[in-house]
Amino acid sequence: MVDSEHDPVREIMLQRLGANMDEGYVAPDGVNMPMIRGWVDAFACENPVYEDEQFAEKSRFGGVVAPFAMLPAWTMPRLEIEGIVERGGFASEPSEDTPLRPLEAAGFNRALTTGYELDIERPLKPGEALRSETIFQSISELKKTALGEGYFIATRTNCFDGNDIAVGWYELTIFIYCPHQLGED
């Protein structure tokens, strides 16, 4: 697709490092017990601080807290199923000014999450409202894989409570690629 010496797509993308991926996102629902219970059931979590108010009040948290790994569940936009195949697996249609548009314009229109890192500043309690901001952090050199040629990009989503105090962050590494056509090597 491009030679290793000159990669105009990557050059454009490097100019966008540090750019906001979105206009910020306000979670539609606060931290809540129904979602916590669903998570606990789905993952067979047995930690009583997630559901047992009496136990949790005596803990270092002073009350029920959400499982730490739930942070993205509170702050990711809703998945739009309709059109997901046409969007290459992206959860929703990216905004027109997203830093990733040059990749799409160059034919890199499929996505696969390959890495995930999470850091929590403090536990979240039921009733808290959250918001997030996502930043474009890095892009690899062009890679050739069995799926096709593409780039590994990293984004970082910073999460804040209702007082704009950081509560944690998560980083995603995503392989954005141009799929092989049938019969291609």
C-alpha positions as a printed Julia matrix, in Angstrom:
185×3 Matrix{Float64}:
   0.0     0.0    0.0
   2.88    2.41   0.87
   6.64    2.08   0.9
   8.43    2.01   4.24
  10.37    5.2    3.52
   7.37    7.43   2.8
   3.99    6.84   4.43
   1.75    9.87   3.77
  -1.14    8.44   5.8
   1.04    7.99   8.9
   2.58   11.45   8.38
  -0.9    13.0    8.48
  -1.79   10.93  11.54
   1.38   11.95  13.4
   0.27   15.58  13.07
  -2.92   14.65  14.94
  -1.29   13.1   18.01
  -2.81   14.5   21.2
  -6.03   15.53  19.44
  -9.4    14.94  21.09
 -11.22   11.95  19.62
 -14.57   13.35  20.68
 -16.17   16.42  22.18
 -16.29   14.73  25.54
 -18.94   12.31  26.63
 -21.36   12.62  29.52
 -22.51    9.2   30.69
 -26.29    8.85  30.26
 -26.62    6.95  33.54
 -24.9     7.34  36.86
 -23.16    4.48  38.63
 -26.04    2.21  39.64
 -26.85   -1.06  41.39
 -28.66   -2.79  38.49
 -25.53   -2.52  36.31
 -23.28   -3.51  39.21
 -25.44   -6.59  39.88
 -25.39   -7.52  36.2
 -21.59   -7.25  36.14
 -21.22   -9.24  39.36
 -23.48  -11.98  37.98
 -21.81  -12.07  34.55
 -18.31  -12.36  35.99
 -19.2   -14.37  39.1
 -17.6   -11.74  41.34
 -17.8   -12.73  44.98
 -16.48   -9.53  46.57
 -19.18   -8.37  49.04
 -18.19   -4.67  48.73
 -20.02   -4.67  45.39
 -23.46   -5.58  46.78
 -23.56   -6.11  50.54
 -24.23   -2.68  52.08
 -23.6    -3.82  55.68
 -20.29   -5.43  54.8
 -19.25   -2.53  52.53
 -19.98    0.1   55.22
 -17.38   -1.56  57.46
 -14.82   -1.77  54.65
 -12.18    0.83  53.8
 -14.61    2.13  51.15
 -17.35    3.03  53.63
 -20.09    1.72  51.36
 -20.87   -0.23  48.21
 -18.52    0.44  45.29
 -18.6    -0.55  41.64
 -16.11   -3.14  40.41
 -13.05   -1.17  39.25
 -13.05   -2.79  35.81
 -16.51   -1.32  35.16
 -15.11    2.16  34.51
 -15.54    1.86  30.71
 -19.09    0.55  31.19
 -20.09    3.91  32.66
 -18.27    6.08  30.13
 -18.44    4.41  26.71
 -21.13    5.64  24.31
 -23.92    3.22  23.48
 -23.27    0.67  20.77
 -25.16    1.32  17.54
 -25.8    -2.15  16.08
 -27.35   -0.92  12.83
 -24.56   -0.28  10.31
 -21.79   -1.78  12.44
 -20.54   -3.98   9.58
 -20.42   -1.01   7.2
 -18.49    0.94   9.87
 -15.9    -1.84  10.07
 -16.82   -2.83  13.6
 -16.76    0.68  15.05
 -19.38    1.07  17.81
 -20.79    4.26  16.28
 -20.23    6.58  13.35
 -17.12    8.65  14.09
 -17.55   12.41  14.05
 -16.43   14.24  10.91
 -13.51   15.87  12.73
 -12.15   12.75  14.46
  -8.38   12.37  14.12
  -8.98    8.95  12.54
 -10.72   10.22   9.38
  -7.54   10.09   7.24
  -7.25    6.36   7.95
 -10.81    5.76   6.78
 -10.29    7.91   3.69
  -7.21    5.81   2.81
  -9.21    2.56   3.02
  -8.32    1.51   6.57
 -11.89    0.88   7.64
 -11.84   -2.17   9.89
 -10.99   -2.24  13.59
  -9.91   -4.83  16.13
  -9.09   -4.01  19.75
  -5.78   -5.64  20.66
  -4.88   -4.14  24.02
  -6.48   -2.61  27.06
  -5.05   -0.95  30.18
  -7.0     0.5   33.1
  -6.01    2.68  36.04
  -8.36    3.74  38.84
  -7.78    6.81  41.01
 -10.59    5.91  43.41
 -13.58    3.57  43.57
 -16.96    4.7   42.23
 -20.11    4.65  44.32
 -23.74    4.32  43.22
 -25.24    7.66  42.24
 -22.07    9.22  40.85
 -22.3    10.9   37.45
 -19.31   10.61  35.12
 -17.93   12.13  31.96
 -14.99   11.24  29.76
 -12.62   12.66  27.17
 -10.68   10.52  24.69
  -7.32   11.51  23.2
  -5.44   10.05  20.2
  -2.07    8.96  21.65
   0.0     7.06  19.11
   0.2     5.29  15.77
   2.57    2.53  14.72
   4.34    2.17  11.43
   2.32    0.33   8.77
   2.07   -3.37   9.65
   1.28   -6.35   7.41
  -0.83   -9.05   9.06
  -3.02  -11.95   8.03
  -6.01   -9.59   8.32
  -4.5    -6.98   6.04
  -2.26   -3.94   6.24
  -2.89   -1.44   8.99
  -1.81    0.59  11.96
  -1.93    0.04  15.69
  -3.31    3.18  17.26
  -3.64    3.96  20.95
  -6.28    6.13  22.58
  -6.59    7.21  26.19
  -9.94    7.96  27.8
  -9.77   10.09  30.95
 -12.79    9.82  33.25
 -14.04   12.48  35.66
 -16.7    12.71  38.34
 -19.38   15.42  38.61
 -16.82   17.77  40.2
 -14.37   17.31  37.28
 -11.98   15.31  39.46
 -10.2    12.43  37.71
 -11.46    9.01  38.81
  -9.44    6.9   36.37
  -8.46    6.27  32.78
  -8.27    3.48  30.25
  -6.16    3.03  27.14
  -7.16    1.03  24.11
  -4.82   -0.21  21.42
  -6.73   -0.83  18.22
  -5.55   -2.32  14.95
  -7.17   -0.31  12.16
  -6.66   -2.06   8.87
  -7.59   -2.47   5.23
  -8.84   -6.05   4.9
  -7.34   -8.42   2.35
  -9.51   -9.09  -0.66
 -10.38  -12.75  -1.27
  -7.57  -14.44  -3.18
  -4.89  -11.92  -2.11
  -1.72  -13.16  -0.44
